[in-house]
Amino acid sequence: MLRPPLLLCLLSLAIVPSAHAAWEWSGIFKTPDPSYKWLAQKVDGKYADANMKIVVLKATDVTEAGLKALNGEAEHSWEETCTKVENGGTVKAKADACYMLEFDTTVSETTFTIDTDGAAGLAFFTAHFPTEFEDTKHYFKDSNGKDIEPEAQTGGGGGHGHHHHHAGPFEWAGIFDVPEDMYMWTSQKVDGDYADKTMKVALLPTTDVSAAGLEALEEEGKHAFETTCVKVEHGAVITPEADKCFDLQFHPDLWQSLYTINAKGVTGVAIFAQHFPTEFEATAHYLKDKVGEDIEPVAEQPEPTEAAAPAEEDHWGAVILSSVLVNLCTLIGVILAVPMFKKLMDQNEAVLLPVVCGFAAGAILSCAFFLLLFEATHLIGVGWKKEVEILWRWGVMILAGFLLPTVLDFFVNLIAGPPSDKGEEQIQDAALGQAQTKASRLRMISAIILGDGFHNLCDGFFVAAAFKGCGSTFGWSVAVATILHELPQELADYALLVGPVAQLKVWQALVFNFVSGLSILLGAIIVTASEVSDEATGLLLAFGGGVYVHVAAVECMPRLYSVKVTAKISAISLGMFMLGCVLIGLVLLDHEHCVPQLAEGEVDPHAGHHH
């Protein structure tokens, strides 16, 4: 049977840059009670913002690794249209949902109910640090008013580290050496938009350019923010000055807005900003000197700390075991070597093949549509955000997987020669007991052995990617579907190898089948040992889904339409198809989105916390 070649399977492993998350804070909490309270208070007479975007997801792993594992689903939910929630309203923990908390400006405190929907843990992703809205009370409490603290939290999206956020009207502060007279402040659009239309900043001159100097100026920074801010348009000059606040107005029609900082006569400058300046970074650092060199802060608040790498589950054992089980399917021909079973198969081939193939088709089609193809869209979305960018890559990989068996057949024909004009079925019917031409024999053997080798290599890729990218439950689901379609396929391959065209001996057919099947271990080892990105895993799963659709639609289903199949056998085969679908479909009862993982230990000081 003809299967996809190695070269094009490997194309699925292309690695591209990941996108960063959109929130400024995330935290994960144990939530044994059915509901909790989320509080936001006025600080110094006003809320830090008029509203706040929030995503609440159920969590089973209430740890730092569990929080990071939900980042991909949070990004997807963040892009949804947010539901407005007024004072006293309820926010329900669920995927694919975003809420906009509207703070009541007529009262000093706005309260929201958090419905856990039975989840033992909740992960929150918010547009602001919740501590910005704390005056006298903690932001998260149980029904008895007890403070609930996070098990883990991060400041900034996409794994930029843990930030202890200070109280005050600003979200970020940094202190810089400024030996030159002029510097350039840059704010850029990210994914087509500025993180906010404006941003308040205070620039304070200082002679103590250190962490202690920055901390000493914090109260002065708060005081500057309380003054009436001066609006500053794109291209304007800003001079560091005490007791002064600037409101940067970003040019809506330009992809970046530039501001000149006049540092003449100033040793250092402390900058206090309403947002993280990295939220406005796409291709350039936010502060540069006159020759374009990046200027980094000597100290900043909150202090960036490298996020601990999420603990990865070791899938080596499961990947190798599942690959070995799949490869054992190549020995299924042993059954047909037993005279009794061989006779049974010969006498009932027209009955058994449609029934077995119907079951296999149902199993692998449900695996393709319920699992592989759907999950691929989430993972591909890590590398590309626009729908059209995701869609065409997803579609191309599916079509590539579907068509590659045909491409392999073309190359086999070039090497071994075209099949007989009579067609393979006619050759088998007309040539029982007769010697076949060398070209026909070579073509049959090479098509099966080489095709099996390439196909099993790709199976190794798919199975390992499923375990590594999506966890054990998903991985075993793909492995079971692979076994279910390999069993009838290997039976058919064995029958062809010992048939009148290939004319191999029983032991030769079993050895050839087994050796070609070992390539699944090679594929599994390559993916498990490699650093394969989430988006590459998504492309790989889409490619695998295309292969599975081909196997079901082209190799299995046509056997149900044979002229030798009676109405009774057709009905049984249809029932087996449904059974195969149900067995894989049952996985969905306890299945959640396969969410992408963050890159290990990745801390990028220029990475944007896209609002």
N, C-alpha and C positions, 0 to 999 in steps of 0.2 A: 504494500500500500504506500502511496506517495505522500511524503511529509515535508515540512519546511526545512530549508538548508540553514547551516550554522551562521553564515555571513549575515543573512537578513534577520535571523533571530537576535544576533548581537547588536543590531541597530537599535533595538529596544532599550539598550543600556545607556543611551546618550544622557549625559548629566548636564543640567542647566541650573542657573542660580535660583535660589529659593526666594520667595517673597517674605516680607516681614509682617508681623501682626499689626493690628490697628489700635489696640487699646493702650492705656497708660499704666494700668494696674490689673493684676489678676490674683485671686486668692482661692484656696480650697479649704472647706470646712467639713467637720463631721456634723451630720444633721439627723440625729435619731428621732426628733420630734416631727410631727406633720407640718408645722408652720413656724415661721420666725418673723422678726421685725427688722426692717432696714430703715435706718434713721439718717436724716440729713438736717443739719442745723445751720442757722446763720452764724457767721463769725464776724465780729466787729460790725454787727448790724446788717449784714447782707450775706446771701449765699455766694459761694465761690463761682457759681455759674447758675443761669436760670433753669437749666435742665441737665440731665446726664444720661448718656447712652449706656445700656447695660445688657449683657447676655448672661443667662444662668443655665448651666448644664448639669445634668445628673452625673455623679462620679461614683465609681465602685472602688477605685484605688485612691484613697484620700492621702496622698503623699505628694512630694515635689514632682516625682516622675509622673504620677497620675495627672497632676495639673498640666504638665507640659504635653502629655499625650493628648490632651483635649484642645490644644491650640489650633489644630487644623479644623476641627468642628466649630470652634469659636470664630475663626476667620470666615467660615461659610455662613454662620448665623449672623455675624456682624454685617454682612452684605445684604441681609433681608431688610424689607421695609419695616421700620420700628413702630410698634404699637405704643401710643401715648398712654401713660398711667398717671392719674392725678393723685393728690394727697388722699391717703386712706385706701388706695386701690391695691390690687393683688397682682403679683408677678409669679407666673408658674414656671418651674424649672422644666425646660424642654429644648430639644434641638431644633434648628432651623427657625428660631424666633429671636427677635431683638425688641427691646423695650426702651422707651424714652421716658425717664422719670421727670415729671414736671413738678418743680418745687413751688410751694404756695408762698408767695412773697408777702402775704398778709399776716403770716404767723412765723414764729421764730424756729419752728421745727416741723418738718414734713416726714410722715411715716408711711411705709409701704409694707404690706404683708407678703412674705415669701412662701409660696406653696411648694413644698418639696416633692409633691406627687409620689411619695413613698420612697424617695431616694435616701440612702444612708449617708450620702455625701453630696455636697454641691460645690461647683466651681463657678466663680464670678469673674467676669471680664468687664471692666468699666473704663469709660472715657476719661475719668479723673481719679486721683487717689481718693478713696472714701474719707481719709483723715482730713481732707480739705474742708469737709462739711461737719467736722467735730468741734463742738464748743465745750459742752459739759457732759456729753454722753457719747458712748461708743457707737459706732455705726451699725453693728450687727448684734442683735439680742434674741434670746429665746422668749417664749410666751410669758415667763416669769420675770423678765427684765434682766436676766443674767447675761453679762457680756460673753460673746462667742468669738474666740480668737482663731485666726487661720492656722491650719496645720503647715501650710507653706504659702508663700506669696512671692510675686515678682513685680517689679516696677518697670513699666514699658513692656510692649509686646514682643513676641518672637524671641524670648530668651536673652534679654539684655541684662539680666542680673537682678539681684535683690536690692531694692532701694528703700531705705527708711526715710519716709517723707516727713519733712518738717511742717509744723503748722505755719500758715501764712497764705497770702494771696497769690504767691508765685509757686510754680511747680519745679523750677530749676534755677540754680545759681552757679556761676563759675567765675573764677578770678584769673586774670591773665597778666603776664608781663607785656608791656607795650613800649619798647624802646624807640620805635619809629613814630613818625608824626601822623600817619594815616593808615587806616585799616578798612576792610570791606566786610560788611555783614550781608550774608546771602540767605534768602528764603526762596525755596523752589516748590513748584507744584509736584506732587507725587501721585502717580496714576491719574493725571489729568486735572487735579484740584489741589488747592492749598489745604493744609490740615485745618485751617481756620481762616476767615477773611481778614482778621487783624490779630495783632499780638502786642500786649503791653510789656514794656521793658523799662528797667531803671539801670543807668550806668553810673556807678559811683567811683570817683577817683580814689586811689589808695597808694600808700607807700609800703604797706606790709602785704606782699604778694605771697600768701601762704594760706593753708587751710584755716589756721587760727585767725588770719586777717579777714577771710571770707566770713567766718562765723561771727566775728566782732561786728561786721557790717550788716548782719541779718536784720536787726531791728531798724536800722536806717533804711534798708531795702523795703521793709514793710511800710515804713512811714512814707517813702517816696510813692508807693503804690496807692496810698490814700489821697494823694493830691490829684488835682484835675490833670489828666494826661493830655499832652500836646500831640495832636495828630501829625504824623510824619508820612509823607507820600514817597513813592518809589523815586530814588535818585537824590533824596535829601541828605543833609549832613547832620549828624548827631554828635553833640559834645558832652562828654561825661560831666555830670553836675549833681550835687546833692539836692535832695528835696525836689526832684523833678522826675516825672514819669512820661515816657513816650509811647504813643499808640501807633505802631507800625501798620500802615494801610497797604495791603498787598495788591498789586496791579492785577485786576481780574483777566486782562487780555494778554498778559505776558506770562511766560513759563517760569520766570523768576523775577524777584524784586530785589534791588540792591540799595544799600544804604552805606554812606561813608561815615566812619567813626573818626572824629578829629581827636587824636591823642597827644597833640602837641603840649609839651610841658608836663605830661602825666607819666608817672613811673609804672603804675599798674591800674587796672580797671576791674571792678567787680560788676558783673552783669546779672541782674535778676530778671527772669523771664516768665511770662504767664504760661508758656508751654515749653516742653523740651525742644530746643532748637533743632535737634536731629529729626523731629517730625517733619521738618521742612527741607530735608535733604533728599535729593534724587541722584545727582551726579557730582555735586560739589559740597565741600565742608562749609559750615555756616560762618566761619570766621577766617579770613585770609589777610596776608599782608599785601603790599602794593605790587609785589612780583608774583602773587598767586600761591605762595606757600601757606599750607594749613597752619593755623595757630591753635594749639591745644591748651586747655585750661591747666593751670598749676594745681588747682583743686576745684572740686565742684560738689554741689549738693543737689539731690542725694548722691552719696558716694557710689560710683559704679563698682560692683564686685562681680567677678566672673561667676556665672551661674554654673552650679554643679551639673555635670552631664547626667541626663536621665539614665537610670539603671536599665540597661537593656536585658530583656529576657533572652536566655541562652537557648536558641532553637536548634543547635547542631544535632542533638540526639533525635529530635522529632523529624527533622529534615532528612537525615540519613535513614532512619527507620522507614519513613514513608516512601523514600526512593527505592529502598530494597524491596518493600512490599510490591511496589509497582513493577519492579524488574522481575519479581517472581512470577508475574503474570505471563512472562515469555515462555515459561515451562508448562503452560496449560496444555500444550500439545501432547504431553505425556499421557493425558487421558485418552487421546485418540490412538496412542500407540498400543493400548490394551485392546486385544481383539474384540472383546465384548462391546466396549464403548465405540470402537471404530465401526463395527457392524451397525450399532444403534444409530450412529451419526450418519452413516451412509444411507440407511433406510429412511431416516427421518429428517434429512437435511432441510428439505423444503418447509418443514414445520418448525424445527428448532432455530434456524437462523433468523427468520422474521421475529420470533418471540424474543430472542436474546438481543437482537439489534434494536427492537422497539424499546426495550428496557434501557439499553445503553444510550440511545438517542434522547430519551426523556431525562436521564440523569445528567448528561453533559450539556444539554440545552438549558436546563434549569440552572446548572452551575454557571454557564456563560451569562445568562440574562439576569439571574437573581443576585449573583455574587461578582464575577469577574468584571463584566462590562459596567455595572453600576458603580462599584467601588473605584474603578479606574478613573471615573470623572472627578471624584473627590481628590485623589492623589495628584492627578495631572494639574488640578487647580492650584496646587502649591507653587508651581513654576510660572503659571500664566493666569492672569486675573480676568481678562476679557473673555466673554462667552465664546466669541468666534475663534479666539486663539486656542481655547480648550477643545472646542468642538471639532475643528478640522484635524487636529493632532489625534484626537480620540478616534475619529472616523477613518483616518488614513491607516492607523495601526490595526484596526479591525479588518479593513479590506486587505491589508498586507498579509495578515494571518490567514485570511480566507483563501487568498489567491496563491500563496506560496506552494502548496502541494502541486498545483498545476504547473508552476514554474519548474519545480523539481522534476516532474514528469517530462517536461520538454528537454531538460538537460540529460536525463537518462536515455531518452530517445536518440539524442545526439551521440552518446557514448556507445550504447548497445544496439542501436538500430531501431527502426520503427517496428511496431507489432505487425503480425501477419494480417493480410487483407481480410482474412476470415474473422479476425477478432479473437480475443483470448478465450471467450466462452466456447466459440465454435471449435477452436483448436483443441480444447479439453474434451469436448464431446466427440470430435471426429478422430482424435489421435490416441485414444486409449490403447495402450500397448504398443504404440508406434514411436520411433525415435523422433525427437523434435530437432529443428535446426539449431545450430550453436548460437546464433544471434537471438533467437526467441528464448532459449534457456538462459543466456547471459542477461537478457533484458529482465526476465522475471526475477532472477535471483538478486540482481543489483537493485532493482526497484524496491524489493522488499527489505533487503538488508540495509542498504544505504538510507532508504526512506525511514525505516524504523530507527536507525541510529540518529538521524537528524531530529525526528519527531520526539524521541525520548530525551534528547539533549534539551529541547525546548520544554518538554514536560518538567525536567529538572529545574529549568529557569522559573517556570510558572509556580511550581510547588514551593520552591525556596522563597520566591518573592512573596507568596501568600503568607508563609509562616513569618518571615522577617519583617514584612511591611505591615501585616494586619493581625498577627497573633495566632495562637495555637488553634482556636476554634475555626477560624477562617481557613488556616492552613490545612487542617485535617479534612475540612469540607472539600477543598480542591483536590486533596490527595484521594479521597474516597471516589469522587467523580472520575478522576483519572484512572483509578483501578477498574471502575465499572465499565469504562469504555475500552480499556486495554484488554479485558478478558475476551470479549467476542472478537476483537480485532486480532489478537494473537492466535486465536483459534483459526481464523480465516487465513492468516499468514502461514501458519504451520501446514494447513491443508494444501495451500498453493505450493509450498516448498517441497512437499513429498508427492505432489501431483504429477501428472503426465508431462507437464511442461518443464518444471524445474528438475524433477527426478532426483532429489536428494534422498539419502538414506535417513532413517528416523533420527539417529544420533547426530547426523550432520545438521539436520533442520533445527533440532533443539539447541545445539551448540551455537549455530549462527544466530538464531533468535536471541539467545541469552547474551551473547557477546555484544550484539548490536544494542541490546537494552541497557547495558552498563553505562551508556552515555548519559543516562538520567542522573547518575551519581556525579559525573563530571559537571553537568549543568547546575546541579544543586550546590556543589562545592564552590563553583565560580561565584554564584550570587551570594551565598551565605558568607563567604570570606571577603567579599568586596564591599566597599562603601557605596552602595547604590542609593541614590537620592529618592525621595518620595515621588517626585514627578516621573523619574525613570521607572520606578516600580509601577506607577499608574500606566505608563506606556506599555510596559511588559504585560500587565494584566489585560489590557485592551487587545494586544497582539494575541495573547493566549485565548481570549474570548473568540477572536476571529477564527483561530485554528479549530476550536471546539465546535463552532457553528459549521465549519466545513466538514468535520468528521461526522457530525450528526446528519447534516442535510445531504451530503454527497455520498458518504460511505455507508451510513446505517439506514436511513429512511428509505432509499430506493429498494431495499430488500423486502420492505413491507408491500411494495406494489408489484412484486413478481407475479407473472401469470400463473405460477404454480400455487399461489397462496389462496386458500379457500376463504369463504366469508367467515367461517368459524375461527380460523387461524388469524385472520385479519382483525377480528374483534378481540381475540386474546392478545395480539400484539399491541393493539391500541390500549388495552388495559395495562399492559406492562409498561408502555410509554408513560401513562399517567402515574404508575407506581414509581417509576424512576424520577419523575418530576416531584412527586410528593416527598420522597426520601430526602432529596436535596433541599426542597422547599421548607422542610421542617426546621432546618438550620436557622431560618429567618425568625423563628419564634423567640430565639434568645440572641439575636444578632443586632449589633449596633453598627453605626458607620465605622469603617476602617479609617482611622484618622492618622494623618501624617505625623511623623516624629520630627523634633528639632534636630539640627546638626549638633553633634557632640561638642561641648565646651566652647561653643562659638560665641565670642564676644567681639562685636564690631563697634568701635566708638563712633563710627560715622553712620551706623545703620539707623534708618528712620523709624520712629514709633508712629506709624501712619495713623492719623486721627480718623 
